Amino acid sequence: MIFSSSKKFIFFAVPKTGTHAVREVLRPLLTDADWEQQMLTGRMLSPVAELANIGHGHISYQQLRRAVGQKEIANHFSFAIVRHPIERFMSVCAFLARTDPSYADDPVEWAKRAFGFERFRQRVLVRPQSELLIDDGGELALSFIGRYEQLEQDLNVICEELGAPLPKLKRRNVTPNEKPDIYRDTDFVKDLETFYSADFSLLGYEQS
């Protein structure tokens, strides 16, 4: 997450959606009045203890609302980048398995086996991304939601809203593992579509 009091914007960081490339575009806009929370490229914590204690940078709208209040959020332009749920899941699996040599034997079986564990399904990287972006009524609560599939185009929209220079994106946090070709297992795809049903309906992605 990035919370900018000086530029009046909030960036909600959805895992595996080009987050770190977006952060690099936004960081030059920040002043000492602003803060960022993330752990992957160095420990950066919110000055709000309730948020810092979460221990990662993927803070939800509801967590932020409880910490700073609805009126404060409403005074800011809030945005996030989302991704096709199945594609994001495949990227998450490749990322989480980067230190597991058994993954290379059969990435799809690794993904299916991991998904069978409740603890795995409860990880913030695996949970439906819409959970980070909804209000108490289950509706999307942000000012703007861009798509990973058209990241540069939507980031231009964000920068224009913020009065910032148009960005030159760089690839960051790229996982060397091959993504599992989950689409060849139609039953598993159906299980994932059920798990991510809220993402499909709220974010406007089509199921297979």
C-alpha positions as CSV (number, residue, x, y, z in Angstrom):
1,M,0.0,0.0,0.0
2,I,1.0,3.6,-0.6
3,F,-0.9,6.3,1.3
4,S,-0.1,9.8,0.1
5,S,-1.5,12.7,2.1
6,S,0.4,15.2,-0.1
7,K,-1.0,14.1,-3.4
8,K,-4.2,12.7,-1.9
9,F,-4.1,9.2,-3.3
10,I,-4.1,5.6,-2.0
11,F,-2.7,2.7,-3.9
12,F,-4.0,-0.7,-2.8
13,A,-1.4,-3.3,-3.7
14,V,-3.0,-6.6,-5.0
15,P,-0.4,-9.4,-5.1
16,K,1.0,-10.4,-8.5
17,T,-0.5,-7.6,-10.5
18,G,2.7,-5.7,-11.3
19,T,2.7,-4.1,-7.9
20,H,6.3,-3.3,-7.6
21,A,6.5,-1.8,-11.1
22,V,3.6,0.5,-10.1
23,R,5.3,1.4,-6.8
24,E,8.4,2.6,-8.7
25,V,6.2,4.9,-10.8
26,L,4.5,6.3,-7.7
27,R,7.5,6.7,-5.3
28,P,8.9,9.8,-7.0
29,L,5.6,11.6,-6.2
30,L,5.9,11.0,-2.4
31,T,7.0,13.4,0.3
32,D,7.8,13.0,4.0
33,A,4.1,13.4,4.7
34,D,3.4,10.1,2.9
35,W,4.0,6.4,3.7
36,E,4.4,3.1,2.1
37,Q,4.1,-0.5,3.4
38,Q,5.8,-3.4,1.8
39,M,8.2,-6.1,2.7
40,L,9.6,-7.7,-0.4
41,T,12.3,-5.2,-1.3
42,G,13.0,-3.9,2.1
43,R,11.0,-3.4,5.3
44,M,8.7,-0.4,4.9
45,L,5.9,0.0,7.5
46,S,3.0,2.3,8.0
47,P,3.2,4.8,10.8
48,V,-0.3,3.5,11.8
49,A,0.5,0.7,14.3
50,E,-2.7,-1.2,13.4
51,L,-1.6,-1.4,9.8
52,A,2.1,-2.0,10.5
53,N,1.1,-5.0,12.6
54,I,-0.5,-6.7,9.6
55,G,3.1,-7.5,8.5
56,H,2.8,-7.2,4.7
57,G,1.8,-4.5,2.2
58,H,-1.4,-6.0,0.9
59,I,-3.7,-4.0,3.1
60,S,-7.5,-4.2,2.4
61,Y,-9.9,-1.3,2.0
62,Q,-11.7,-2.5,5.2
63,Q,-8.5,-2.7,7.2
64,L,-7.6,0.8,6.1
65,R,-11.1,2.1,6.9
66,R,-10.9,0.7,10.4
67,A,-7.5,2.3,10.9
68,V,-8.0,5.8,9.5
69,G,-11.8,6.2,9.0
70,Q,-14.1,6.4,6.0
71,K,-14.0,10.2,5.7
72,E,-10.2,10.2,5.4
73,I,-10.3,7.6,2.6
74,A,-13.0,9.5,0.8
75,N,-10.7,12.5,0.6
76,H,-8.3,10.5,-1.5
77,F,-8.2,9.0,-5.0
78,S,-8.0,5.3,-4.4
79,F,-7.0,2.7,-6.9
80,A,-5.6,-0.8,-7.5
81,I,-4.6,-3.0,-10.4
82,V,-6.3,-6.4,-10.8
83,R,-5.6,-9.4,-13.0
84,H,-7.6,-12.4,-14.5
85,P,-8.1,-14.7,-11.5
86,I,-6.7,-17.9,-13.1
87,E,-3.7,-16.1,-14.6
88,R,-3.0,-14.5,-11.2
89,F,-3.3,-17.9,-9.4
90,M,-0.8,-19.4,-11.9
91,S,1.6,-16.6,-11.2
92,V,1.2,-16.9,-7.5
93,C,2.0,-20.6,-7.6
94,A,5.1,-20.1,-9.6
95,F,6.2,-17.4,-7.1
96,L,5.5,-19.4,-4.0
97,A,7.2,-22.5,-5.4
98,R,10.4,-20.6,-6.4
99,T,12.4,-22.5,-3.7
100,D,10.8,-25.9,-4.1
101,P,12.6,-28.0,-6.6
102,S,9.7,-30.5,-6.8
103,Y,7.6,-27.9,-8.5
104,A,9.5,-28.4,-11.8
105,D,8.4,-32.1,-11.9
106,D,4.8,-31.2,-12.5
107,P,3.7,-27.6,-11.9
108,V,0.0,-28.3,-12.3
109,E,0.1,-31.1,-9.7
110,W,2.0,-28.9,-7.4
111,A,-0.7,-26.2,-7.7
112,K,-3.5,-28.7,-7.2
113,R,-1.8,-30.2,-4.2
114,A,-1.1,-26.8,-2.6
115,F,-4.7,-25.6,-3.3
116,G,-6.0,-28.6,-1.3
117,F,-4.6,-27.2,1.9
118,E,-6.8,-24.7,3.8
119,R,-3.7,-22.8,5.0
120,F,-2.6,-22.3,1.4
121,R,-6.0,-21.0,0.4
122,Q,-6.0,-18.5,3.2
123,R,-2.8,-16.8,2.2
124,V,-3.3,-13.2,1.2
125,L,-1.5,-14.0,-2.1
126,V,-4.0,-16.7,-2.9
127,R,-7.3,-15.2,-1.6
128,P,-9.7,-13.6,-4.1
129,Q,-8.2,-10.2,-4.9
130,S,-11.6,-8.5,-4.7
131,E,-11.5,-9.1,-0.9
132,L,-8.9,-6.3,-0.7
133,L,-11.1,-3.8,-2.6
134,I,-14.6,-4.1,-1.2
135,D,-16.6,-2.3,1.5
136,D,-18.6,-3.9,4.3
137,G,-21.5,-4.4,1.9
138,G,-19.4,-6.4,-0.5
139,E,-19.2,-3.7,-3.2
140,L,-16.1,-2.4,-4.8
141,A,-15.1,0.7,-2.9
142,L,-12.2,2.3,-4.9
143,S,-12.2,5.3,-7.2
144,F,-10.5,3.4,-10.0
145,I,-9.5,-0.2,-10.8
146,G,-7.0,-0.8,-13.6
147,R,-6.1,-4.1,-15.2
148,Y,-2.8,-5.9,-15.4
149,E,-3.7,-6.9,-18.9
150,Q,-3.6,-3.2,-20.0
151,L,-1.3,-2.0,-17.2
152,E,0.5,0.8,-19.1
153,Q,-2.8,2.2,-20.4
154,D,-4.5,2.2,-17.0
155,L,-1.4,3.5,-15.2
156,N,-1.5,6.5,-17.7
157,V,-5.1,7.2,-16.5
158,I,-3.9,7.1,-12.9
159,C,-1.0,9.4,-13.5
160,E,-3.1,11.9,-15.4
161,E,-5.5,11.9,-12.4
162,L,-2.6,12.6,-10.1
163,G,-1.0,15.2,-12.4
164,A,2.1,13.1,-12.6
165,P,4.4,12.4,-15.6
166,L,3.3,9.5,-17.8
167,P,5.3,6.4,-16.7
168,K,7.8,4.2,-18.4
169,L,7.2,0.8,-16.9
170,K,9.9,-1.6,-15.9
171,R,9.4,-5.3,-15.1
172,R,10.0,-6.0,-11.5
173,N,9.7,-9.1,-9.2
174,V,9.6,-11.5,-12.2
175,T,9.4,-15.1,-11.1
176,P,11.8,-17.4,-13.0
177,N,9.6,-20.4,-12.6
178,E,7.3,-21.5,-15.5
179,K,3.7,-20.9,-14.6
180,P,1.6,-24.1,-14.3
181,D,-0.6,-24.7,-17.4
182,I,-3.8,-25.1,-15.4
183,Y,-6.0,-24.7,-18.4
184,R,-5.3,-28.2,-19.4
185,D,-7.1,-29.5,-16.3
186,T,-10.7,-28.5,-16.8
187,D,-11.9,-29.8,-13.5
188,F,-9.3,-27.8,-11.6
189,V,-10.2,-24.7,-13.6
190,K,-13.8,-25.1,-12.5
191,D,-12.7,-25.5,-8.8
192,L,-10.7,-22.2,-9.2
193,E,-13.6,-20.4,-10.9
194,T,-15.8,-21.3,-7.9
195,F,-13.1,-20.2,-5.5
196,Y,-12.7,-16.9,-7.3
197,S,-16.3,-16.4,-8.2
198,A,-16.4,-13.0,-6.6
199,D,-13.4,-11.8,-8.6
200,F,-15.1,-12.9,-11.8
201,S,-18.4,-11.2,-11.0
202,L,-17.1,-8.0,-9.4
203,L,-14.0,-7.4,-11.6
204,G,-15.7,-8.2,-14.9
205,Y,-13.5,-11.1,-16.1
206,E,-15.1,-13.9,-18.1
207,Q,-14.9,-17.6,-17.1
208,S,-13.7,-20.2,-19.5
